[in-house]
Amino acid sequence: MTEIVTHIATSNADSVTVRGRDLVSDLMGKHGFTEVFYFLICGRMPTRTEHRVLDLCLVTLMEHGFTPASVITRLTQDAVPGEMQVAIASGLLAVGSVFAGTMEGCSTLLREGIDAADPEAYCRDVVDAHKKAKRPVPGFGHAFHKPDDPRTPRLFAVAREAGMEGRYITLLETLGRAVDEAAGKHITINATGAIGALLLEIGIPSEASRGVAVVSRSAGLVGHVLEEQQTHSARAMTKAIKQAIPYREPNLGQ
């Protein structure tokens, strides 16, 4: 039977070891949060380019105003005051395939197509398959940012300035042209789609990409909890919901 081990961390009475490095002498005060986050995922410290790009992605996803995650967090904070972790955890449950977490699906498509002999044909096939299944291509479209997500060009620009090769960015842009052609109009590459490409560029696997969104959004939700403690906006939200969605007697005859 194969022995099950962990390579993440261990501790004893006077030390903590993280992936073979002493937390106190090797990491604390010498490496920042983003670097150690990458270290935990990939098993090595990031290069300067990788560090800058991951930090860029974390900042991009941290805050977006009243999204499902922040609204849920505020409602939970109002219902369970004094338990910040409960409010934040409830909001993080909304980081999924519709909001904030769509980079996972986009990343998977890009990873599977990066070595395609004909990238344009691969992208057309991807779009056709999603169209037949009546599913949007992950990483495209946005409820508010139209015709373009303003974050995406900046993500690409900073990544290239940092020295990124850009193979996955190029494939994503090719996929974008196929999406536009099939739709008969321009559909924006949203920030999560762009981040899906950037995370692949720096060696973060598709399976970890949604985790990056969770880490980033957690920080933003701390701000929402603190503001909710001061403003009690959840009460106003509840009142607005009752006004916007009035009760009507059901037609029991049908």
Rosetta blueprint (number, residue, H / E / L):
1 M L
2 T L
3 E L
4 I L
5 V L
6 T L
7 H L
8 I L
9 A E
10 T E
11 S E
12 N E
13 A L
14 D L
15 S E
16 V E
17 T E
18 V E
19 R L
20 G L
21 R E
22 D E
23 L H
24 V H
25 S H
26 D H
27 L H
28 M L
29 G L
30 K L
31 H L
32 G L
33 F H
34 T H
35 E H
36 V H
37 F H
38 Y H
39 F H
40 L H
41 I H
42 C H
43 G L
44 R L
45 M L
46 P L
47 T L
48 R H
49 T H
50 E H
51 H H
52 R H
53 V H
54 L H
55 D H
56 L H
57 C H
58 L H
59 V H
60 T H
61 L H
62 M L
63 E L
64 H L
65 G L
66 F L
67 T L
68 P H
69 A H
70 S H
71 V H
72 I H
73 T H
74 R H
75 L H
76 T H
77 Q H
78 D H
79 A H
80 V L
81 P L
82 G L
83 E L
84 M H
85 Q H
86 V H
87 A H
88 I H
89 A H
90 S H
91 G H
92 L H
93 L L
94 A L
95 V L
96 G E
97 S L
98 V L
99 F L
100 A E
101 G L
102 T L
103 M H
104 E H
105 G H
106 C H
107 S H
108 T H
109 L H
110 L H
111 R H
112 E H
113 G H
114 I L
115 D L
116 A L
117 A L
118 D L
119 P H
120 E H
121 A H
122 Y H
123 C H
124 R H
125 D H
126 V H
127 V H
128 D H
129 A H
130 H H
131 K H
132 K H
133 A L
134 K L
135 R L
136 P L
137 V L
138 P L
139 G L
140 F E
141 G L
142 H L
143 A L
144 F L
145 H L
146 K L
147 P L
148 D L
149 D L
150 P L
151 R H
152 T H
153 P H
154 R H
155 L H
156 F H
157 A H
158 V H
159 A H
160 R H
161 E H
162 A L
163 G L
164 M L
165 E L
166 G L
167 R H
168 Y H
169 I H
170 T H
171 L H
172 L H
173 E H
174 T H
175 L H
176 G H
177 R H
178 A H
179 V H
180 D H
181 E H
182 A H
183 A H
184 G L
185 K L
186 H L
187 I L
188 T L
189 I E
190 N L
191 A H
192 T H
193 G H
194 A H
195 I H
196 G H
197 A H
198 L H
199 L H
200 L H
201 E H
202 I L
203 G L
204 I L
205 P L
206 S H
207 E H
208 A H
209 S H
210 R H
211 G H
212 V H
213 A H
214 V H
215 V H
216 S H
217 R H
218 S H
219 A H
220 G H
221 L H
222 V H
223 G H
224 H H
225 V H
226 L H
227 E H
228 E H
229 Q H
230 Q H
231 T H
232 H L
233 S H
234 A H
235 R H
236 A H
237 M H
238 T H
239 K H
240 A H
241 I H
242 K H
243 Q H
244 A H
245 I L
246 P L
247 Y L
248 R L
249 E L
250 P L
251 N L
252 L L
253 G L
254 Q L
